[in-house]
Amino acid sequence: MANINPKDVTKIIELIGGADNIGSVTHCLTRLRFVLKDTDKAAPKEIEKIKLVKGCFTNAGQFQVVIGTEVDDVYKILLDQTGTSGVSKDEAKVAARENMNILERGISHLAEIFVPLLPAIITGGLILGFRNVIGDVKMFDGQTLTQISQFWATVHSFLWLIGEAIFFYLPVGVCWSTVKKLGGTPILGIVLGVTLVSPQLMNAYDIGKHAPEVWDFGLFAIQKVGYQAQVIPAMLAGILLAYLENFFKRIVPAYLYLVVVPFVALTLSVILAHAFIGPFGRWLGDGVAFAAKAAMTGQFAVLGSMIFGFFYAPLVITGIHHTTNAVDLQLMQSMGGTPIWPIIALSNIAQASAVIGIIIISKKDNEREISVPAAISAYLGVTEPAMYGINLKYKFPMLSAMIGSSLAAGICGMAGVMANGIGVGGLPGILSIQPQFWGIYAIAMLVAIAVPILLTLAAYKRAQAKNDSALV
C-alpha cells in the first residue's frame, strides 16, 4: 500500500461525481466496479489521466476503473475515504441492473446462468478432445492408440463416463443454475433437470429413428422424449419452475410452504416442460443451430467466420458474447462439434498479440506494468485486461487485433475447422480442436499472432510520425 498515493484515490472519487454519487462499489482482480447514481457526472477522460489508473469504461451497468494488481489496496483506501461499506459482487450486479435496459438485463441473466457451468463444460471439451486423439488419430501403422493398447482403450472408455455426465446430462446443470439465478430452490431445479434426461425417456439422439412411447392421460398424451445435451429447453423449463415457485410463495401461507409450494411448482413444471416448453425449446434450439450452421459452414463459411472473428471482441465489451455459449452447446448437440469456439480462441490470441506490439515499441515503463500481465492473460483466454487496459486505450491495437482475428477466422471457415466443445481460450484452445484440423488451425494461430503485432507496430509508427511532423 506504500506505493499508492491516497491523493490519486481521492481524485478518482472526485471525478466520478463524489462519494454521494456512489450507489455501490466492489472490485475484481484488476478493476474497481462502481454503480453510480448518475453516470453523467463521471469524467472518464480525466480519470484516465491519473497515474494510478490504466483505463476506465462502462459495462453491464457498472462504471469500471482498471487499476491492476493493486486494486485491493486501492479499494480499501477508497472505502476509508468515502466512509462507505463494500458490497458483494452479487449485490453489485443487482444494483447495476438498475442502469441497464431490458436487453442488457437479459444478457446479464444469461451470462450468470452459464458462468457457473463453465468449469464442467470446459473440462468436457478437453476430455472429448483427448478421447479423439487416442481414439481417432492413427499413429502407428495406421492404427489408433485404442487399437494397439488395452490401457488406452480402457482410458478412452473410462473418460466417456465423465464426458457423458457433462454433456448428456447437461440439462440438469442448466436447470439448477437457472432456478438458482432466478431465486428458486436449487434442488428443485436439479430434480426438474433429471426429469428431462431420465432413462425412462427416449434418447434425444434417437428422435426420428422410431416413434416414442407416450403418457396417455385420456384427454391428452405427452411423448416420452428426452432432452439430452439440450440447453434451451432446460433453460426455459428452469425459468418456468422459478416463476411458479416464486408466484406460489407469495400466495401460500408460510406454514403451508413446504407442503404445497415445492409439490405444486415442480409437478406443474414437469408437465408443462414435457408437453409444451420442451418441444418449443427444441424447435427454437434447432432454429438457432440451423442459423449458426448456415452462417459458419457451407458456402458462407469464410464470410460468416470472418465477420464473427472481426466482431467477437466488441461483443465481449458489451457482454453479448456470453450468448455464444448456448449456441456452441446447441451446435455440439446437432453437429457433433462447433465452428464457433475455434474463432473465439483466435480472437483471444489476436488481442494478446496486439498488446505484444505495444510492448515491443512502447518505451513507457509504467505501461508495461499492465501490458505484460495483460498479454499473458489474453494468451490464456482472459482478454479483458488487454482490451480495457491497452487496446481500447490506443484504439489502433484493438482494430489490429480485430483484423488479425478476422483473417485467422477466415482460414478456419475455409477449412471447416471444428472444436469438440467449449474449452480453454487463447493458445491452449488448440486442445479443444478436433485433431484432423490441428495443422490448419496452427496456421490460423500464427496469423492471429503475426498480423496484430505487425499492424500495431505499423500504426504506432505512423501515429508517431504524424506527431513529429505536427511539432515541426
N, C-alpha and C positions, 0 to 999 in steps of 0.2 A: 504493500500500500504506500510505501515511502516514495515510489516513483510517480505516484498520481498526484497531480496538483488539484486540491479541492476547489480552486477557483475555476478550473475547467468544468467541473461538475456544476458549480453554481451558474456558469454561463449557459450550460445545456438547459438547466431548469428555466432560466430567464427566456431563452429563445424558443422554448416550447409553449410559452404563454404563462409561465409562472406556476408555482405549486398549486394554485387554485384551479388550474386548467387540467390537472392530472386526475382522471377518473380512477385509474388503477395502473400499477406498474409491476412487471415481473421481468425475468431475463432468461435467456437460454445460454448456450455455451459461449456465444460471441456477441450477443445483441441485447440491448435494453428494449423492452417491449412496452410501450405506453398505450393506454386507451385514453385519448384526450376528449375532454368535453366539447372543445371547439378546435377542430383540426386546422382551421384557417389562421389561428393565432401562431402556429408553428412556423419557423423560418428555416427550412431545410438547407438552403444555400449558405446561410450564416452558420448554422450548426456544423456543416462540413468543414468550415474554416478552422474549427477548434482542433488543436494538435492531437487531443485525445481521441477524436472521432475519425473513423475510417470511412464513413458513409452513412446515409440515412435514407429511408424510403417508407412508404405506407403500403401495407399489405394486410389483407384479411381483417380490416377494421382496426389495425394496430399501427401506430407510428413507431417504427423500429430504428434504433440508432446503433450502428455497428461500432463496437468498442475493441473487440479482440479478447484474448485470454484473460485480461484483467477485469472483465465485466463484473465478476462477483464483487470485487473490491469497490468498483465504481458504484455498483448497486447499493452497497452498504452506506457509502458516503451520501448518496442521493437520498436514501430513506432518512438518514440522520438530519440532513439539511432541510428536507421538506416536512419532517415530523409526521410522515405517513407510515403506515404498516404495509408490508408486502402482501401479495395475494398469490394463490396457487395458479398454475398455468390454466387449469380448468376454469377457475373463476375469471381469469383474464379473458379467456376465449368467450365466455358467456357475456361479459361486459363488451367485448369487441363487436359482438353481433349487433349491438345497437347502432353501430356505424355502418352496417352492411345493408345492401339491397337484397331482394328476395333471391336472386341468382347467386350472389356471394354467400348467403346463408346456406343455400342448398349445397354448394360446393364444399363449404366448411364442414357440414354434417357428413357428406360423402367421404371426405378425407379422413375424418375422425373414425369412421366405420372401418376403413381399410388399414389405417396405420397399425392398430394392434395385431392385425393378421399378417403383416409383412414378414416378421421373422420366420413364421411357418411357411409362407408362400415362397420366400427366397430359398429356404432350406429345401423345399420340394423341387424347385427349379434346378438347384445344384445336384440333387440326387438323381433326377431324370437325366441330366447331362452326363453324370458319371456312369449311369446304367447304359446309356447309349455308347459310351466309349468302350466299356468292357463287353457289351453285348452285340454291337453292330459294326464296330470298326475292325476290319480284317487286318491282322498284324503279322501273323506267322503262317506262311504257306497258304494264304487265302482263308485263314480261319481266325475267328474271334477268340478272345481270352476265355469266354464261357464255353467254347467248343473244345478247347485243349486243356482246360483246367477245371477240376471238380470244385476247387476252392473258389475260383472266380464265378463259376456257375451258381454256387451257393450264395455268394455275396450278392450277385445280381438278383436272385430270388428274394433274399432277405431284405434288401433295400426297398423292394416294392411294398413291403409291409408298411414302411414309413411313407413312401410316395402315395400309396393308396389312401392312407389315413388322412393325408393332407388334401389331396385333390378330389378323390371320390366323395369324401365326406366333408368337403369344404362348406356346404350349406349349414352345417352345424355351427361352424365358427362365424359365418356371416350372420346367422340369426342371433347368436349370442351377442356379437358386437353391436348389431343394430338395436336390439332391445335394450342393451345396457346404455348405449348412447342416448336413446330417447326416453330414458327414465323408467323403463320397465324392470321386471325381475329377471336377472341374467339366466338363472337356472331354467326358467320357463322358456327362454329363447333357445337354450340347448335342447330341451325336450322337443320343441317345435321343429328345430333343425333335424333331429333324429327321425321325426316322422316323415321328413321329406326324402330320406335316404334309407328307410327301413328295408331289411331283406324281404319283407312281405310284398314289396312293390317291384314291378318290372323295372329292370335297369334302364336308365335313360338312354344308354347306348344301343338298346335293343328296339327302340321305337321304330316302327316301320317294318320290322322283321316278322312280327306276329302280333295278333290282336291282344291287348291287355285284358286281364280279368277286371271285374267291376264290383263295387259295393252296391248292391241293389236295395234301395230304400223304399221300393214300391212306387212312390210318386216321382222319384228321380234316381239316377245312378251316377256314381263317381268312379272314374277309371283308376285302377291301382297302378299308377305310373310314378316312378321315382324321378328325382331331380339331381342325381349325382353330378358333381362338378358345376352345377348351375349357380350363378351368382345373383342375377336379377330376381328370379322367383323367390330365392331365400331372403333377399333384402326386402322385397315388398311384403312377404309374409311376416318378417320381423317388425316392419313398420305397423302393420295391422295389429299384431299382438300388443305392441307397446301402446298404441292408441286405445285399444279396447280395455287394457288393464288400467290405464290412467283414467279412462272415462268411468269405469265401474268403481274405481276408488273414490271418485267424487260423489257418487250417489248411494253407495252401500255403507251402512253404519260400520264404524271401526270394529265393533265386536263381532261382526259377521265377515270381516275381510277374508281371513284365511279359509273360511268355509265356502264363500261364494265367489270372490273375485278370481283367484287362480283357476278354479274349475271352469267357470263360465268363459273367461277370456281365452284360455288355452283351447277348450273344446271348439268354440266358435272359430278361432283362428285356424285350427287344423282342418275343419270342414271347409271353410272358405278358401284356404290355401290350396287344397286339392281340387275343389270344384271350380274356382274362378281365378284366384290370384296366380296359382302355379301355371296353368295353361296360358294365361295372358302374359305372365313374365317370361315363359319360354318363347312365346311368339315375339315379344319385344326383344329378348336377348338374341334370337335368331336374326331379327332385323338389324340390330347393331352389328352383329358379326358379319352379316352379308354386306353392309355398307363399308365396314372396315376392310373386309376382304377385297371388295371391288376396287377400293382406293389404293390398297397396298400390294395387290397381286395382279397377275394378268397383264393386259396391255397398258394399264395405267400405273403399273408398279413403280417405274422410275420416277414419273412425275409426282405421284402421291407420296412416295418415300422422300423425295427432295423437299416437297412442301412441308411435310411433317418434321423433317430434320431441321429445316430452317426456323420453324415457328415453335419448336418444343421449348426452347429456353425462355422465350417470352411467356409461354404458358406457365412455366414454373413461377414466374414473377406474380402472375395473377392467382396462382393456386389451382387453376383448372387442370393442371397436369395429373392430379390425383384421380381424375375420372378415367384415365387410361388404364388404371389397374383393373377396373371392371371389364373393359374392352379386351385387355390381354387375356384375362381368365376365360372370357366368353370364346375368344378365338382358340384358346388351348382346347376347350371342350369340343369345338366344331371342326378344327383343322389339325389337332394334334400338335400344335405349336403356335407361336405368334411372331409375325414380322415386325411388330411394333417395338418390343423390348430391345432388339439389337440397335435400333436407331437411337433409343433413349441413352443407352450406354455410350454410343458415339458422341452424342451431344455433351455428355459429361466430360469426355476426353477433350473435345474441342474447347470447352470453357476453360479447362485446366491449361491447355496449350496456349491460349491467348494470354493467360497470366504469365506463362513462361516467357512469352515475347516481351512483356513489360519488365520482367525480372532481368532479362538479358540486356535491355537497352536503358532502363531507368537507373539513375545513379542516386536515387533518394533512399538513404539507409532506413529512415523511419517507415517508408513504404514497404520495404522488404519484410518488416515485422509481421505484416498481414499477408503479403503476396505469396511468400514461400509456403507457409502452412495452408493457405487457401488453395494453391495449386496441388499440393499433396492430397488435400481433402477431396478436391474435384476429381483427381485421377482415381480416387477410391469410391467415387459415386455421389459425394455430397457437394453440390455446386454453389449453394447459397453464399458462402464466404467469398468465393471467386467472383461471382456475378455482382453482388452488392458492394463488396469491398474494393474491387478493381475494375472489372469490365464495364459496369454501368457508369462508374465514375468518369472514365475516359471516353466512353461511348464507342470509339472505333474498335477496341478489342472485342466488345460484345458483338458487333456486326461481323468482325473477322471470324469469331467462333461460330456464328450462325451460318456463314458461308461455308466454312470448313465442314460443319456438321451436315449441311445440305448435300455437298458433293460426296461425302462419305456415305450418306444415306442412299444417294443415287446408285452407288455401286452395289449396295445391299439389295435395292429394288431390282436392279438388272439381273442379279444372280439368284433372286428369290430366297435370300437368307432368312432362316427361321431360328428362333430360340425355343428351347424346351419349355420355358416359362419365365416368370419374373425372377431375376437373380440379383447378384451384386452388380452395381453400376460401375462405370469407368473402365479402367484397364482389366479388372477381374471379370468384366462382363462376358469375355470370350468363353468362360467356363460354362455359361448357360446356352451357348450357341450349339446347335446340332452339329456333330463332328464333321459331317460331309461339307460344311460351309466354313470350316476353320481357316483354310487357305485364303479364300476371298475376303473373309472378314478381317484377317490380319492386314490385308492390303487396305481395306477401308479404315482400319485403325491408324495406319501410317498416314493416310490422307487427313484424318481428323487431328493428327498431331502436327504434321508439317504445314498444312495450309493456314491455320490460325496463327501459328508462330510467324510465318513469312509475311502474311498480310498485316499483322500487328506491327512488326518491325518496319515495314514499308510505310504504313500510315503514320507511325510515330515520327519517323524521319521527315516525312512530308510536312507534318504539323510543326516540327522544329524548324524546318527551312522557312516556312511561312512566317513564324515568329521572328526569326533572324532578319528576314527581308523587311519586316514591318518596322524593325528598330533602326534600319539604315536610313 
